[in-house]
Amino acid sequence: MCGLGAYGLWGLFPAYFGLLDPSGSVEILAHRVLWTLVLMVVLLGVTGRLDSLRTLSARTWGLVAAASAAIAVNWGTYIFGVVSGRVVETALGYFVNPLVSVVFGVLFFRERLSRAQILALTLAVCAVVVITVDYGRPPFIALTLALSFASYGVLKKIVPLDPRTSLAGEGVVAAPFALAYVIFLAATGTGTFLGHGTNHTLLLVAAGAVTAVPLLLFGAAAQRVPLATLGMLQYLTPSLQMVWGVWVLGEDMPASRWIGFVLIWIALAVYSTDVLLRSRRGRAPVTSDTGAA
């Protein structure tokens, strides 16, 4: 349920970021970092866990910093794709991401796949190939999104922190850079935080909650289920994004991309059926080693 909640909310992100049009992608990213950190500090204070940040080891801070870098790249790339009118390409990135996540799961956590799951992944690979060939050029935005978020998933699975502390730590690492950029924009008169009305200001502030809720859900899911499962759930996000890009924004959707969608839906049906049958037989669908290889 945490995984479904995270991916469902992420699938609705194009609607939100489209409202921030006056701001550039880097400015939006900076506000996401800052307001997410503010929200997480408040949450840790309310739950009495604020001191948990002070006791982190150097190794843990290293993992947190790596996760912060990975998610910052992912956030920035995604925002750029949305504000530049390339929602379809961002969706392609999140179609590729589950395949990378599954590979990482096998390499780092020795996760094992059933025959049905292998079939589902094979169909998904075919779907991604069809969509990529149809796109007609190297999908740099898509590939950056896939690799950065799969890396973030691996780090979230091994970092020895609860999702709230981990996300707050990621914000602590990134906040100095974000704050410096916001100050620079204000000093040069190029920022949009206070110059486009109260609604725009509140929308930028809301980036904290919009960002934190699905990330907390994802963090909880990443520590409880195999990356292979997260990889398949990931398809919910690009499906919703493609719907927004095509039916709301009017981006091109030729027949070959529809073929890719059908292949992905078949893959999801195969995977879900396998999980249901294994559950009814009283066996875990996939198990994972929680330690890094």
C-alpha positions in Angstrom: 0.0 0.0 0.0 2.9 2.4 0.7 4.4 1.6 -2.7 1.0 2.2 -4.5 0.5 5.4 -2.6 3.9 6.8 -3.5 3.8 5.9 -7.2 0.2 7.1 -7.5 1.1 10.5 -6.1 4.2 10.8 -8.3 2.0 10.0 -11.3 0.0 13.2 -10.5 3.1 15.4 -10.3 2.8 16.9 -13.9 -0.4 18.6 -12.8 1.3 20.2 -9.8 4.5 21.3 -11.5 2.6 22.7 -14.5 1.2 25.3 -12.1 4.7 26.6 -11.3 5.4 27.8 -14.8 6.8 31.2 -13.9 9.7 29.5 -12.0 12.6 27.8 -13.6 13.4 24.2 -13.0 16.4 24.9 -10.7 14.4 27.4 -8.6 11.6 24.9 -8.2 14.1 22.2 -7.2 15.7 24.6 -4.6 12.3 25.3 -3.0 11.4 21.6 -3.0 14.6 20.9 -1.0 14.1 23.8 1.5 10.4 23.3 2.2 10.7 19.6 2.4 13.5 20.0 5.0 11.3 22.4 7.0 8.4 20.0 7.0 10.6 17.0 8.0 12.3 19.0 10.9 8.8 19.9 12.2 7.7 16.3 11.9 10.8 14.9 13.7 10.3 17.6 16.4 6.7 16.6 16.9 7.5 12.9 17.1 10.5 13.5 19.4 13.1 12.1 16.9 15.0 15.3 16.1 18.0 14.2 18.1 18.3 11.2 15.8 20.2 13.3 13.3 22.9 14.2 15.8 23.9 10.6 16.4 24.4 9.4 12.8 27.8 7.8 12.0 30.1 9.0 9.3 29.2 6.0 7.2 25.4 6.7 7.6 25.9 10.4 6.6 27.8 9.2 3.6 24.9 7.0 2.5 22.5 9.9 3.2 24.6 12.3 1.1 24.7 9.8 -1.7 20.9 9.4 -1.6 20.5 13.2 -1.4 22.6 13.6 -4.6 20.7 10.8 -6.4 17.2 12.3 -5.6 18.4 15.8 -6.4 19.4 14.7 -9.9 16.1 12.9 -10.3 14.0 15.9 -9.0 15.9 18.4 -11.2 15.7 16.3 -14.3 12.0 15.6 -13.8 11.1 19.2 -13.2 13.0 20.3 -16.3 11.1 17.7 -18.4 7.7 18.8 -17.1 8.3 22.6 -17.4 9.8 22.1 -20.9 6.7 20.2 -22.1 8.3 16.8 -22.3 6.1 14.9 -20.0 6.0 11.9 -22.3 9.8 11.5 -22.1 9.7 11.7 -18.3 7.1 8.9 -18.4 9.5 6.9 -20.5 12.1 7.3 -17.9 9.9 5.8 -15.3 9.1 2.9 -17.6 12.8 2.2 -17.9 13.4 2.6 -14.2 11.8 -0.6 -13.0 14.1 -2.6 -15.3 17.1 -0.9 -13.7 15.6 -1.6 -10.3 15.2 -5.3 -11.0 18.8 -5.5 -12.2 20.0 -3.7 -9.1 17.9 -6.0 -6.9 19.6 -9.1 -8.5 23.1 -7.6 -8.3 23.1 -6.1 -4.9 20.5 -8.0 -2.9 20.5 -11.4 -4.7 16.7 -11.3 -5.2 15.3 -14.2 -7.1 12.6 -14.0 -9.7 9.9 -16.6 -10.6 9.3 -17.7 -14.2 6.2 -15.6 -14.4 8.1 -12.6 -13.1 10.8 -13.2 -15.7 8.1 -13.3 -18.4 6.6 -10.1 -17.1 10.0 -8.4 -17.2 10.6 -9.7 -20.7 7.4 -8.1 -21.9 8.3 -4.9 -20.1 11.6 -4.8 -21.9 9.9 -5.3 -25.2 7.5 -2.4 -24.3 10.3 -0.1 -23.4 12.2 -0.9 -26.6 9.1 -0.2 -28.7 8.5 3.1 -27.0 12.2 4.1 -27.2 12.5 3.3 -30.9 9.3 5.2 -31.6 10.8 8.3 -29.7 13.4 8.5 -32.5 16.4 9.8 -30.5 18.4 9.0 -27.3 16.1 9.8 -24.5 18.6 11.5 -22.2 15.9 12.8 -19.7 14.4 9.3 -19.5 17.7 7.6 -18.9 18.8 10.1 -16.3 15.5 9.6 -14.4 15.8 5.8 -14.6 19.3 5.5 -13.3 19.1 8.2 -10.6 15.9 6.9 -9.1 17.0 3.2 -9.2 20.2 4.3 -7.4 18.1 6.1 -4.8 16.0 3.0 -4.3 19.1 0.9 -3.6 20.5 3.5 -1.1 17.1 3.8 0.7 17.0 0.1 1.1 20.4 -0.1 2.8 20.5 3.1 4.8 20.0 2.2 8.5 17.4 4.9 9.2 13.6 5.2 9.3 12.2 7.1 6.3 11.5 10.3 8.3 15.1 10.6 9.6 16.6 9.6 6.3 14.6 12.2 4.3 15.4 14.9 6.8 19.1 14.0 6.6 19.0 14.2 2.8 17.5 17.7 3.2 20.2 18.7 5.6 22.9 17.8 3.0 21.2 19.5 0.1 19.8 22.6 1.9 22.9 24.8 1.9 23.1 24.5 -1.9 19.4 25.2 -2.3 19.4 28.2 0.1 22.4 29.7 -1.6 20.7 29.5 -5.0 17.5 31.1 -3.6 19.5 33.9 -2.1 21.3 34.4 -5.4 18.0 34.7 -7.2 16.6 37.2 -4.7 19.8 39.3 -4.8 19.7 39.4 -8.6 16.0 40.1 -8.8 15.4 37.0 -10.9 13.5 34.9 -8.3 9.8 34.3 -8.6 8.9 33.4 -5.0 7.4 36.8 -4.0 6.9 38.3 -7.4 4.0 36.4 -8.9 1.3 36.7 -6.3 0.2 34.9 -3.2 -1.0 31.7 -5.0 2.4 31.2 -6.6 4.2 31.6 -3.3 1.9 29.2 -1.6 2.3 26.7 -4.4 6.1 26.8 -4.0 5.8 26.4 -0.2 3.5 23.4 -0.8 6.4 21.7 -2.6 7.5 20.5 0.8 4.4 18.5 1.5 4.0 17.4 -2.2 7.5 16.1 -2.1 7.7 14.6 1.4 4.5 12.5 1.5 5.3 10.2 -1.5 9.0 10.0 -0.5 8.0 8.8 3.0 5.7 6.2 1.5 8.4 5.1 -0.8 11.0 4.9 2.0 8.7 2.7 4.0 8.0 0.5 1.0 11.7 0.2 0.0 12.6 -1.2 3.4 9.8 -3.8 3.4 9.5 -5.2 -0.1 12.0 -6.4 -2.7 13.2 -4.0 -5.4 11.7 -6.3 -8.0 8.2 -5.6 -6.5 8.9 -1.9 -6.3 10.1 -2.1 -9.9 6.8 -3.4 -11.1 4.7 -1.0 -9.0 6.7 1.8 -10.6 4.7 1.4 -13.8 1.7 3.1 -12.2 3.6 6.5 -12.2 4.5 6.7 -15.9 1.0 5.4 -16.9 -0.6 8.3 -15.1 2.0 10.7 -16.5 1.4 9.5 -20.0 -2.3 10.0 -19.6 -1.7 13.6 -18.4 0.8 14.3 -21.2 -1.4 12.9 -24.0 -4.9 13.7 -23.0 -4.4 16.9 -21.0 -1.3 18.5 -22.6 -1.9 17.1 -26.1 1.5 15.5 -26.6 1.9 13.1 -29.6 0.9 9.5 -29.0 1.3 7.4 -32.2 0.2 3.8 -32.5 3.6 2.3 -31.7 3.5 3.9 -28.2 0.0 2.4 -27.6 1.6 -1.0 -28.5 4.2 -0.4 -25.8 1.4 0.4 -23.3 -0.4 -2.8 -24.1 2.7 -4.8 -23.6 3.3 -3.1 -20.2 -0.3 -3.8 -19.1 0.1 -7.5 -20.0 3.3 -7.6 -18.0 1.6 -6.1 -15.0 -1.3 -8.6 -15.4 1.2 -11.5 -15.5 3.1 -10.2 -12.4 0.0 -9.5 -10.4 -1.5 -13.0 -11.1 1.8 -14.6 -10.0 1.8 -12.7 -6.8 -1.8 -13.5 -6.1 -1.4 -17.3 -6.7 1.7 -17.4 -4.5 -0.1 -15.6 -1.8 -3.0 -18.0 -1.9 -0.5 -20.9 -1.6 0.9 -19.3 1.5 4.3 -18.6 0.1 6.1 -15.2 -0.2 6.2 -14.0 -3.8 9.9 -12.9 -3.6 12.4 -12.7 -0.8 15.3 -10.4 -0.6 18.6 -10.2 1.4 18.5 -6.8 3.2 22.2 -6.5 3.2 24.3 -5.1 0.3 26.4 -7.6 -1.6 
